[in-house]
């Protein structure tokens, strides 16, 4: 059986190819891709900025589709024809290995055997994807395949937000109104009544943040950010800052924006060599908390539940649906910060 794929041969070199699909293992499924999101990680892959990736690789880790083949020992609740969304992050359990130190501690996202579909293993910039059945989640009947492709990024956002214990009275500052920042906003607006402030330089994204219910919107290219934050918080600073960009400037801005007892979530993927200076005394005296967030352990079902209950819909975030032959062109547009680019779905 043949598979049409967008193969990242090496950094900045995409080749549309037809390759053979290997025989699936007895606990694997073969999924026909319906939709796959283009993620910032995929752009890092294109640029060659993920040091542990071995090329050539077929990216694509935010995807939904239909099962067309199952192995002989696939769990009973999965059948050919089922619609599924896939958690791309694989651990000892998914490889049927003895549990490593972190898996024994129920922290599978730090698994010493960690692999990821679309990052270290071939993914869904393709017609078909091989997946362990353990990471396939059946899509509720009232959730579309298009919406279900957001399960993975939604689950990642939920994992990060769970660390913050946001209360209804909190003021939350979201730095970056790209797809992830807007998903964070959508979750907060669907599940809390907290006040939200979004900082985003691209006009179309600021407009979308307004439509999604952001209480205050900042253009960091023109507006004085910290005076606005102080005016919205009785000069105290924000309770929560969520950094969704992945830069030194925005990470520092997140920490500097916090009030006493404030919490910062560093969610954006920064360059591995990025560092910032910390005022250790301020961390101590103001009881500042800093959290990181990596992947999506234990939150995929919650993400599908939010979609099924229509607590939020990610569909307004979609700006483009493209074929695989437009991936390189689209990456260039995203990197140019074109005004009309937001979430891109690939439909092989």
Secondary structure, DSSP 8 states (H G I E B T S, - for coil): -EEEEEEEEETTEEEEEEEE-----TTEEEEEEEEEE--HHHHHHHHT--TT--SSB----EEEEEEEEE-TT--TT--TT-EEEE--EE-TTTTT----HHHHTT-GGG-TT-EEBTTTB--SSBSEEEEEGGGEEE--TTS-HHHHTTHHHHHHHHHHHHTT---TT-EEEEE--SHHHHHHHHHHHHH---EEEEE-SSHHHHHHHHHTT-SEEE-TTTS-HHHHHHHTTTTS-EEEEEE-S--HHHHHHHHHTEEEEEEEEE-S---TT------HHHHHHTT-EEEE--S-TT-HHHHHHHHHTTS---GGGEEEEE-GGGHHHHHHHHHTT-TT--EEEE--
